Amino acid sequence: MTEEPLSYSARPQSLMLSFLGLHVAGRDTAVYSGSVIDVFARVGISEEAVRSTLTRMVGRGLLTRHRRGRRVYFRLTTRAAEVLADGKRRIWQTGAVNRDWDGHWTLVGFSLPDSRRSDRHDLRSRLVWAGFGPLQNGLWIAPGVKDSTALTALTGDLGDHVNVFIAQHTKPTESADLVRRAFDVEAIATRYHAFLSRWETPSPLPALPDELARQLVLHTDWLQLVRQDPHLPAEHLAPDWPAIRAEQLFHRLATRYQETAGALATEVLDEIPVP
């Protein structure tokens, strides 16, 4: 039976962001599309899917095209660099375990008429992605003080329909009850257990050809995982919270793959300087 190397949706773009963050970000270069195709063939992504992903990312303002002869190269935009820097912070600085919570919550309250049902759905999706959970109808909460710039981007042009507060709970409300009511802690733990099941073996993903491929899938798996994690206060989670072991495992594997994967990427990638 052949092992399926990837198992999540939207995998080409997720992998592309990991690839760009690991091997392209921070350099004034553009990378040849053909060499990107060679890298992605290692994880079972077709040439057509790679070209389509690159084109979509140009359309979204994340990449720009540069031609040299008949070859097309792609360079990161400033917006893409910011997206990748945020992902890097989530992985290496914010981490998966919130041991520094100071008791504050960010609250977002909203009321949108039925005529703006689509906007209401989009806002809820953005709130989930930003680490908020629904406490009650029209009131969502997230632990900690969220960045004002990020909140402005989150609420968009909804104006008077949305209010944002920073608050602390007071009795009879308990913070542990807020965690339980607003967040599906069991589902979060299940995702970490799935990561451990996939990677906590002597030879993870043996169907993949080399450590460059494993590095890309590892970082993509982990970034998607921490982006879905609302970063709940550790004091209100079980002592054996699986994110702790999963994060330690990610760091070990990332270190293991780094040198070999970097050397392979250097061999494969064709880059040109783009000031």
C-alpha positions, 0 to 999 in steps of 0.5 A: 500500500502506497503512503499518501504524502499529503492529506490537507486541502489547498496543499499547493499554495500552503506548500508554496508559502512554506517553500518561499519562507524557507528558501526564498525570503530574505534574498533579493532574487527571483526564482525560476518557475522550472526549478520550483516545479522540480522541488514540488514534484518531490511532494507529488504536486503536478507542474500544472498545479504549480504554475496555477498556484504561481499565477494565482499568487501573482494575481493576489499581489504576492509575487511578481514575474521577471523574464530572462530570455524564455524563462520566467522567474518569480520574486516576492512582493513586500506583501508576501514578505510580511505574510511570511514574516508573520508565519515565521513569528507564529512558528518560532516566537509565538509558539504553540503554548501560551504560558504568558497570558496576563488575564486580558481578553480581546472581545469583538461584538457585531450585529449585521442585518440579514441583508449582509449575511455574506459579510457576517459569514466572512467575518466569522471565518476571519475571527476563527482564523485570528484565534477567536471563539464564539462566546455567545451570539454576536460576541467572540473572544480571544485570549490576550491583547490583539494587535490594533493593526490586525484588528483593523484588517480583521473587521474591514469596512464593517464600521458601526456594525463591529465593536472591539474591547479589551477586558478582564473577566470578573466573578461569577465568570471564571476564565476556565469557563470562558475557555470551555464555552468559546473554544472546542478544546477537544478538537484542538487537541485532536489536531495535535495528536494527528500531527504526533501520529504522523511525525513521531516515528523513527522515519516520518513519511518514508514515501517522500524522496528526501529531506527537502520534501519532508521539510516542506511538508513538516513546516506546512503541517505545523504552520497550518496547525499553529494558525488554527490554534487560538493560543489558549492559556496553558493554565486552563489546559491539561498538564499533558496538553499535546501541543507541548510534545508536538512543538518539541517534536517539530523543533527536533525535526526542523533542525534535523532536516535544515542542513540537508534540505538547504543543500538540496534546494541550493542545487535545484533552484535557479535564481537571478538577482533582482534589486 
